[in-house]
Amino acid sequence: MLETRYESYEDGLPFRLNYDIIRTPQNQSKASNWHEELEIQLCLDGNGWVLMDGKKYNVNEGDVVVVGSEVIHYTGSEEQIKYSCLIINYEFCKNLEIDFKNIEFSPIIHSEKLSCLISKMQEIYLDDNYPCKTAVLCRTLIDILVELATNHVESQSEEIRKSPKSYAIVKNAIKYVRENYAQKITLSSMAKELLTNKFSLSREFRNLTGQTVVEYINRYRILKAVSCLENGYSVSKTATECGFDNFSFFTKTFKKYVGKKPSELRTPKKEKS
């Protein structure tokens, strides 16, 4: 059964804002993902790219990226990119009669008005003393949505989000890795669980995520390893807990994705057996 990721929101706001995210070749998005909500990114500095359902879009300073509902996406850079990410609740938009599940927005938008609105929202969001903060944030969010729906729609139809079978296979593969990363995973065993063949799985996974299945598994395991180390686990226990049965390979893979050795990241004050 395919499950969609749902975002959590704080302070009763109909959105979540992650600001000043930095990606480099050593610090790409941790893993391809998808969710029900609409996602809007504003590139604040540098350049990079976003992969959406297998298509790569270049992103430069000032660009606005719109990731539609249930789109598999992944953000990275060959140099460095800094961006903010706005994830918007579906029900809030639907109540405004902006049903983004049936709208295909332009994926890359060059709009000073939209950029200014997102920057304004971030400024208000970070100011704890802003008068009527919640009301103003919601008003600004509505302005952003109206601007998108009025001037940046490519198509609108109830058929838009009917994804082909390959999308479901890839999403289920991602879900399988997230649930079984601590165990031994092979392409053949995963394909068997997903009722497909390993060649189709390998091809479709790379087409939609820009990564091989093995690359995704290793990257996700390292994401979990970082969390273990930051919580005081020993390096050897971290390797075992995250599915690495070869310590040398764990160290090599960790350094590849994090830019440092596991021992350099470990927090010893919370030692766990």
N, C-alpha and C positions, 0 to 999 in steps of 0.2 A: 504493500500500500504506500503510495507516494505521499509524503507529507511536506507541507510548505512551512517555511520558517516565518514566525510572527515576531515582530519587534515589541519590546516593552517601552513604556513611556513614563517619564517622571513628572511629578508636580501636576498631574492632570492635563498636561499639554498634549495636543493632538499630533505631536511630532517628536523626533529625537534629533539633536544636532551634535555631530562630532566635528570639532573644529581643529584647524591647523594640523591635519594629518600629513605626515611626511613619508614619501616612498622613495627608495633608492634601489639599485640592483640587489643590495643585500637586505632590503626591507620592503619587499613587495607586499601586496595584500596577502594575508595568511592563507587564504584558500578561496577558490571560486565559490560563489553562493548565490542564492536567490531568495526572494521573499515576496509576500503579497503586496507590501507597501510600495509606493512610488518613491524613488530615490533621486535626489538632485545634488550634483556635485558642482562646486565652484572652484576652479583652479586659481589659487592665490599667487603662485610663483612657480617658475620653472616650467617643465614640460614632461609629458608622459603619454600614456595611452590607456584606453579602457576597452576591454574585450567584452562584447555583449552578444550572446547567442552565437558565438563563433566569429563575429565580425569585429575587426580591430579599428578603433577610431583614435587618431592622434589628438592630443589635448595640449593647449598652450595657455599661458597666463590670461586670465579674463574669460576663458571659455566656460560655458555652463554645459554640464553633461546631464542628460535625463535618462534614467534607467527605469524602464517600464515594469509593471507588475509581473512577477514570475520569470523575469529575464535572468539567465545565468550570466553573471558578470564578474570581472576581475580587473583590478586597477594596478598599474605598475609604471616603471620608468627606467630608461636606460641611463639616465643621469640623476635628476632629482625633481620631484614634484611636491608641492604643498597645496593641499586643498581642504575645503570644508565639505561636509556631507550631511544633507538634510533628508531624513526619512519620515514620510508623511502617512498618517493613519488613513486607511481606506474608508472607514465609515464616515469620518469627518468630511472627506472629499465627496463621497456619495450623497451625503445630506446637502451638500452645496450644488448638487446636480452636475458634478464633475466626476463622472465615473471613469477613472483612468484605466480600469481593466478593459474598457472598450475604446480606448483612445491610443493611437500611436503618435507620440510626440517626436519632434525632431531630436535625434540623439545628441547632436552637438549644436549649441546655440551661441551665436555671437550677438549679445544684446546688452548694451550698457544699462538699460533700465532694469533688466532681470538681475544683472550682476550687482547693481546698487541695492536692490531690494534684499538680496541674500546677505550682502555685507551689513546692511542695516539690521537685519534680523539677528545676525551674530553679535553685533555691537550691543543690542538691547538684551539679548540672552545672557551676556556676560556681566551685565550691570545689575547687581542685586538691589540697587536703590532706584531703579528706573520707575517713574510713576505709572501706575496701572499696567504693570509689566505684562501680565498674562493677556490682558485685553489687547494691548498694542502688538504683542507677538502674534496673536491669532489674526488680527487685522492685517498685519504684514504678510502673514502666510496666505491669507485669502487673496491679497494683491498679487502675490507670486503665482498662485494657481490660476487666477483670472488672466494674467498676462500669458501664461503658458497655453491655456485653453483658447484664448482669443487669437493669438498670433503665431503659435508654434506647433500646430497640429498638422501631421502629415496625412493621417487617415483616421476614420472613426467608424467602427463596425463591431457588432457583437461577435463576429467571427475571428477577431484579431488574435485572441489568446488561445485559440484551439491549436495546441502545439502538436507536431508530428510525434510518432512513437519514439524517435531517437532522443527527443528531449526528456521524455519520461525515463528512458533507460539511463541516461547520464545523471539525471537528478537522483534516481534510485542508487546509482553507483556511488555518488557523493555521500548519500545518507548511509549506505552500507559501510563506507570507510570510517565515517564519524562514529558509528556504533561499534566497530570491530577493530579499530586502529591498534589496540593492545595485543591483538592476536595475529597469527601468521596469515597474511593475505596474499594470494596469488591471483593473477589475471584469470586463470582457468576456474579457480574456486569461486571467484566473484561472478564470473559470467554464468556459471551453473546456478548460483543463488538467484540471479536476475533473469533466468530463463532466456538467455541469449547466447551467442557464440563469442569467443574471446576476440576474434578478428573485428567483428562489427563493433563490439564494445570499445576496443582500442581506438578504432578509427573515429567513431562518433564522439568519444570523450575528448580526443585531441581537437577535433573540429570545433567543438562548442566551448571548451575551456582554455584552449591554447597550451595545455599541458598533457603529458602522457599520464596514464593511470599511476605508474610508479612514481612520477614526480609529485603528483597530488598526494599520494599516500605519505611519501617522505616529508613533504612540506607540512601536512596536517599533523604528523607525528611530532615534528619539531615544534610546532605551535603548542602542543600539549606538553612537550618537554620543557619549554621555557616556563610554563606555569608551574610545573613540578619543582624546578630548580629555584624559582622565586619563592616557593613555599617551603624551602629547606630540605627537600629530598636530596639524598646523595646522588652523585653522578651515575653510579652503577645501578641504583634502584630506579632512577629516572629512565635510563635506557631500557630496562626490563619492562617497566610500567607502560612505556610508550611503543612497545612492539619491536624494539631493536634487540636481536639476539647476538649481534656482533658489535663489541664495544668500540673497536677501531672504526668501523663503518659509521656508528652513531656519532663519534667525535668529528669525523670528516664531514658528514652530512650536516651536523649542527653548525660547524664553522662556515660551511657553504651558504647557508640560509641566514644565519644570525651575524656572521662576521667576527665571531670570537669563539673560543673553546667553551665547552659546558662548565668547566671549573672556574672560568672567569665570571660567569653569570650567577653561579650558585650563591644562595643566601644561607650561610651556615648557622645563623642564630635560631632557626626553627628545625633543627635536625629531626628527621623522621626515619624510623628504621625501615 
